[in-house]
Amino acid sequence: MLAARRSRRVRSVRGTPARASDPACAEATRLGSGRARAPPPAVSGEPHPPPPETLADTFRCLRDQRDGMAWIGLYRPDESELTSLAREFDLHELAVEDVITAHQRPKLERYGDTLFVVLRAARYLDDVEEVEFGELHVFIGKDFVITVRHAESPDLSVVRHRLEEDADLLAHGTEAVLYAILDTVVDGYLPVVAGIENDVDEIEVQVFDGDPAVSRRIYELSREVVDFQRAAAPLTGMLDALAAGFDKYAVDEELRRLLRDVADHVVQVNERIDSLRVLLRDILQVNSILVAQKQNEEMTALSRTSNAQNDEVKKISAWAAILFAPTLVGTIYGMNFRHMPELKWQVGYPFAVLLMVMVSVVLYVVFKRRGWI
């Protein structure tokens, strides 16, 4: 915190005890312990006060240096820490309740002179094809910024370094911090879109290769796109609401341009997300058609095979019937009974042969007309 507005410094303190295994908490510890990069000298020529170690130190510094600004970053704070902040900065109880409850959709609300923003940062896990979200709550006041993270992302140390290295941007005050956070979150959406687009290209190849597992992959990726859209789509309305208050809150023209640039990026991201949803829906329909066609082809082939088998069965049955007639006659007269008049009949043999031939010819003609032979 500095006495001069145009050389403000972002001041951060930790909210939860740091753990060496937690990069985000380690970063918060580094900031709170005062080992951050030294700020530019104050206009008055006086040395900077040491960085605050605790929330109480930050509150005291803000009271002593009215032209300064504090950025308090908390990682999964407990209710007592949030209550202390709410009491010191007069945070609205509904906003504090949202922070404690978490699992909020992106939104922007104003409580008096304090702006409350909820953002959902995202990163794409390509190996499991999932979008990982990190919820971020931001309180913006005249001389303070409070950020509460419930996940590792976004990495706000990047935002802090950017502001420390850009004194002109930081001179815009807490609004500049909000812009930098929004810009970082939206920029993080671009690799997510690129990762999903790459997987969609792979799915298209799978669909036309007839991979049976592609339907499940399409469904799961579509679900991730829907979740991603829920995180990105509300930003359009949020930035429009910010733009509507430019004149009322006398936002600097340069900062207006920067926020409009973020809004343009959000529009591009949402357009690409919409395209991905439509493309995945179309791919699913094409895959359903291809699967149906394959099933129809299999059924047609099965029907043809069955018909061919039926034709063979008919031919075999017809010839069996034809051969059965002479066999039956021969079997009857081959019996060794003593009293068979036809055995002593002079024309018995020619009659038997003629009967066998006639029956066989009649059966052949009948089966031929019916197409069995």
C-alpha positions in Angstrom: 0.0 0.0 0.0 1.3 3.3 -0.9 0.5 6.9 -0.1 0.3 7.9 -3.7 -2.6 6.6 -5.9 -0.6 6.4 -9.1 2.0 4.0 -7.6 -0.4 1.7 -5.9 0.7 -1.8 -5.0 -1.4 -4.9 -4.8 -1.2 -6.2 -1.2 -2.1 -9.8 -0.4 -2.4 -11.8 2.8 -3.1 -15.4 3.3 -6.5 -16.6 4.5 -5.8 -20.2 5.4 -2.6 -21.8 6.8 -0.2 -22.6 4.0 0.9 -26.1 3.2 4.1 -26.8 1.5 2.5 -29.2 -0.9 -0.1 -26.7 -2.0 1.4 -24.3 -4.6 -1.5 -21.8 -4.2 -1.1 -21.7 -0.4 2.7 -21.5 -0.8 2.2 -18.5 -3.1 -0.1 -16.9 -0.5 2.6 -17.5 2.2 5.2 -15.9 0.0 3.0 -12.8 -0.5 2.1 -12.5 3.1 5.7 -12.9 4.4 6.8 -9.9 2.4 9.1 -11.6 -0.1 7.2 -10.3 -3.1 8.9 -8.1 -5.7 9.6 -4.7 -4.2 7.2 -2.0 -5.4 8.3 1.3 -7.1 9.3 4.0 -4.6 6.5 6.2 -3.3 6.1 9.7 -4.7 6.6 11.2 -1.3 10.0 9.5 -1.1 9.1 7.7 2.1 9.9 4.0 2.4 7.2 1.5 2.0 5.8 -0.1 5.2 6.4 -3.8 5.6 3.7 -6.1 4.0 0.9 -7.1 6.4 1.2 -10.6 7.8 -2.4 -11.0 9.0 -5.9 -9.8 8.2 -5.7 -7.5 11.3 -2.5 -6.0 9.9 -4.2 -5.4 6.6 -7.2 -3.7 8.2 -4.9 -1.4 10.2 -2.9 -0.5 7.2 -6.0 0.4 5.2 -7.1 2.7 8.0 -3.7 4.4 8.2 -3.2 4.7 4.4 -6.4 5.9 2.9 -4.9 6.2 -0.6 -3.8 2.6 -0.7 -5.4 -0.6 -1.8 -5.5 -4.1 -0.4 -5.9 -7.3 -2.2 -6.8 -10.1 0.3 -6.7 -13.6 -1.3 -8.2 -16.5 0.6 -8.1 -20.2 -0.2 -10.9 -22.2 1.2 -11.3 -20.0 4.2 -13.3 -21.0 7.2 -16.5 -19.2 8.3 -14.7 -17.1 11.0 -12.3 -15.6 8.5 -15.2 -14.6 6.2 -17.1 -13.2 9.1 -14.1 -11.0 10.1 -13.9 -9.7 6.5 -17.6 -9.1 6.3 -17.5 -7.1 9.5 -14.5 -5.0 8.5 -15.5 -4.3 4.9 -19.3 -4.3 5.5 -19.9 -7.2 3.1 -23.5 -8.1 2.5 -24.7 -11.2 4.3 -26.2 -12.7 1.2 -22.9 -12.5 -0.7 -21.0 -13.9 2.3 -23.5 -16.8 2.4 -22.9 -17.5 -1.3 -19.2 -17.6 -0.6 -19.6 -20.0 2.3 -22.0 -22.3 0.4 -20.1 -22.1 -2.9 -21.3 -24.0 -6.0 -22.7 -20.8 -7.4 -23.2 -20.0 -11.1 -21.3 -17.0 -12.5 -23.0 -13.8 -11.6 -22.4 -10.1 -10.9 -24.3 -8.3 -8.1 -23.8 -4.9 -6.5 -24.4 -4.3 -2.8 -24.0 -0.6 -2.1 -20.5 0.4 -3.0 -19.3 -3.2 -3.2 -19.3 -5.3 -6.3 -19.7 -9.1 -5.9 -18.6 -11.3 -8.7 -18.7 -15.1 -9.1 -16.5 -16.7 -11.8 -15.8 -20.2 -12.8 -12.3 -20.8 -14.2 -11.8 -23.8 -16.4 -9.0 -26.1 -17.6 -9.3 -29.1 -19.9 -8.0 -32.5 -18.8 -7.3 -34.1 -22.2 -6.5 -37.6 -20.9 -9.9 -38.0 -19.4 -11.7 -35.5 -21.6 -13.1 -33.6 -18.7 -13.4 -29.8 -18.0 -12.2 -29.0 -14.5 -13.8 -26.0 -12.9 -12.5 -23.7 -10.2 -14.9 -21.4 -8.4 -13.8 -17.9 -7.6 -15.6 -15.2 -5.6 -14.5 -11.6 -5.9 -15.5 -8.6 -3.7 -14.5 -5.2 -5.3 -14.6 -2.1 -3.1 -13.2 1.4 -3.4 -9.9 0.4 -1.7 -10.0 -3.3 -1.4 -10.3 -6.5 -3.4 -11.1 -9.8 -1.8 -10.8 -13.0 -3.7 -12.0 -16.4 -2.3 -11.0 -19.5 -4.2 -12.4 -23.0 -3.7 -10.1 -24.7 -6.1 -6.5 -24.5 -7.3 -7.6 -22.6 -10.4 -7.4 -19.8 -11.4 -3.8 -19.0 -10.6 -4.1 -15.5 -9.3 -0.4 -15.1 -8.8 -0.2 -14.5 -12.6 -2.7 -11.7 -12.2 -0.7 -10.1 -9.3 2.6 -10.2 -11.2 0.9 -8.7 -14.2 -0.5 -5.8 -12.2 2.8 -5.2 -10.3 4.6 -5.0 -13.7 2.0 -2.6 -15.2 1.8 0.5 -13.0 -0.4 2.3 -15.5 -3.0 -0.4 -15.3 -2.7 -0.7 -11.6 -3.3 3.1 -11.3 -7.0 2.5 -12.3 -7.5 1.0 -8.9 -9.6 -2.0 -7.9 -11.4 -2.0 -11.2 -8.1 -2.9 -12.8 -7.8 -5.9 -10.6 -11.3 -7.0 -11.6 -10.4 -6.6 -15.3 -7.2 -8.6 -14.9 -9.0 -11.4 -13.1 -11.7 -11.5 -15.8 -9.1 -11.4 -18.6 -7.2 -14.3 -17.0 -10.3 -16.4 -16.5 -11.5 -15.8 -20.1 -8.1 -16.4 -21.6 -8.1 -19.8 -19.7 -11.2 -20.7 -21.7 -9.4 -20.7 -25.0 -7.2 -23.8 -24.3 -10.4 -25.6 -23.2 -12.2 -24.8 -26.4 -9.1 -25.9 -28.4 -8.9 -29.2 -26.5 -12.6 -30.0 -27.1 -12.3 -29.1 -30.8 -9.4 -31.5 -31.1 -11.4 -34.3 -29.5 -14.3 -33.6 -31.7 -12.0 -34.1 -34.7 -11.0 -37.4 -33.3 -14.6 -38.4 -32.8 -15.5 -37.6 -36.4 -12.8 -40.1 -37.5 -14.1 -42.7 -35.1 -17.7 -42.3 -36.3 -16.9 -43.0 -39.9 -14.5 -45.9 -38.9 -17.5 -47.6 -37.2 -16.0 -47.6 -33.7 -18.8 -49.0 -31.4 -17.5 -47.0 -28.4 -17.9 -43.6 -30.0 -21.5 -43.1 -28.9 -20.5 -43.0 -25.3 -17.6 -40.7 -26.0 -19.9 -38.3 -27.9 -22.4 -38.2 -25.0 -19.8 -37.6 -22.3 -18.0 -34.9 -24.3 -21.4 -33.2 -25.0 -22.0 -33.2 -21.3 -18.7 -31.5 -20.7 -19.5 -28.9 -23.3 -22.8 -28.1 -21.6 -21.1 -27.6 -18.3 -18.5 -25.4 -19.9 -21.2 -23.3 -21.5 -22.9 -22.8 -18.2 -19.6 -21.3 -16.9 -18.9 -19.1 -19.9 -22.4 -18.0 -21.1 -23.3 -15.8 -18.1 -20.1 -13.7 -18.6 -21.8 -11.9 -21.6 -24.5 -10.5 -19.4 -22.1 -9.7 -16.6 -19.8 -7.7 -18.8 -22.9 -5.9 -20.3 -23.9 -5.0 -16.8 -20.4 -3.6 -16.1 -20.5 -1.6 -19.4 -23.9 -0.2 -18.4 -22.3 1.3 -15.3 -19.3 2.9 -17.0 -20.7 6.4 -17.0 -22.4 6.1 -13.6 -19.2 5.1 -11.9 -16.8 7.2 -14.0 -14.8 4.3 -15.3 -11.6 5.3 -17.1 -11.8 5.2 -20.9 -8.8 2.9 -21.2 -10.3 0.5 -18.7 -13.5 0.6 -20.7 -11.6 -0.5 -23.8 -9.9 -3.3 -21.9 -13.2 -4.6 -20.6 -14.8 -4.4 -24.1 -11.9 -6.5 -25.3 -12.6 -9.1 -22.7 -16.3 -9.0 -23.8 -15.2 -9.7 -27.4 -13.3 -12.7 -26.3 -16.2 -14.0 -24.3 -18.4 -13.7 -27.4 -15.9 -15.6 -29.4 -15.7 -18.3 -26.8 -19.5 -18.7 -26.6 -19.8 -18.8 -30.3 -17.3 -21.6 -30.5 -19.0 -23.4 -27.7 -22.3 -23.2 -29.5 -20.7 -24.5 -32.6 -19.3 -27.4 -30.7 -22.7 -28.3 -29.2 -24.3 -28.2 -32.6 -21.5 -30.2 -34.2 -21.6 -32.9 -31.4 -25.4 -33.1 -31.8 -25.0 -33.6 -35.6 -22.3 -36.1 -35.1 -24.5 -38.1 -32.8 -27.3 -38.1 -35.3 -24.9 -39.2 -38.1 -23.6 -41.9 -35.9 -27.1 -43.1 -35.1 -27.9 -43.2 -38.9 -24.7 -45.1 -39.6 -25.4 -47.6 -36.8 -29.0 -48.0 -38.2 -27.7 -48.5 -41.7 -25.2 -51.1 -40.5 -27.9 -52.9 -38.6 -30.2 -52.9 -41.7 -27.3 -54.3 -43.8 -26.8 -57.0 -41.2 -30.5 -57.8 -41.2 -30.6 -57.9 -45.0 -27.7 -60.2 -45.1 -29.2 -62.4 -42.5 -32.5 -62.5 -44.4 -30.7 -63.4 -47.7 -28.9 -66.2 -45.9 -32.2 -67.4 -44.4 -33.9 -67.3 -47.8 -31.0 -69.2 -49.4 -31.3 -71.8 -46.7 -35.0 -72.1 -47.3 -34.5 -72.6 -51.0 -32.0 -75.4 -50.3 -34.4 -77.0 -47.8 -37.1 -76.9 -50.5 -34.9 -78.6 -53.1 -33.9 -81.3 -50.7 -37.5 -81.9 -49.6 -38.7 -82.0 -53.2 -36.1 -84.6 -54.3 -36.6 -86.6 -51.1 -40.4 -86.7 -51.9 -39.6 -87.7 -55.5 -37.3 -90.5 -54.4 -39.6 -91.6 -51.7 -42.4 -92.7 -54.1 -40.4 -95.5 -55.9 -38.8 -96.4 -52.6 -42.2 -96.9 -51.1 -43.4 -99.1 -54.0 -40.3 -101.1 -54.0 -40.5 -101.6 -50.3 -44.0 -102.8 -50.4 -43.3 -105.4 -53.1 -40.1 -106.4 -51.4 -41.9 -107.8 -48.4 -41.8 -111.6 -48.2 -45.5 -112.4 -47.7 -46.8 -115.5 -49.3 -50.2 -114.1 -50.3 -49.4 -111.2 -52.6 -51.4 -111.5 -55.8 -49.2 -109.0 -57.7 -46.2 -111.2 -57.3 -47.7 -113.9 -59.7 -49.2 -111.4 -62.0 -47.5 -111.5 -65.5 -47.5 -107.7 -65.9 -46.8 -107.0 -62.3 -43.2 -106.0 -62.7 -43.7 -103.6 -65.6 -46.7 -102.1 -63.7 -44.7 -101.5 -60.6 -41.9 -99.8 -62.6 -44.4 -97.7 -64.5 -46.1 -96.7 -61.3 -42.8 -95.6 -59.7 -41.9 -93.6 -62.8 -45.3 -91.9 -63.1 -45.4 -90.9 -59.4 -41.9 -89.5 -59.7 -42.7 -87.6 -62.8 -45.9 -86.1 -61.3 -44.1 -85.0 -58.2 -41.3 -83.5 -60.3 -43.8 -81.5 -62.3 -45.6 -80.3 -59.2 -42.4 -79.2 -57.5 -41.1 -77.6 -60.6 -44.2 -75.4 -61.0 -43.9 -74.3 -57.4 -40.2 -73.3 -57.8 -38.9 -75.9 -55.4 -36.7 -77.4 -58.0 
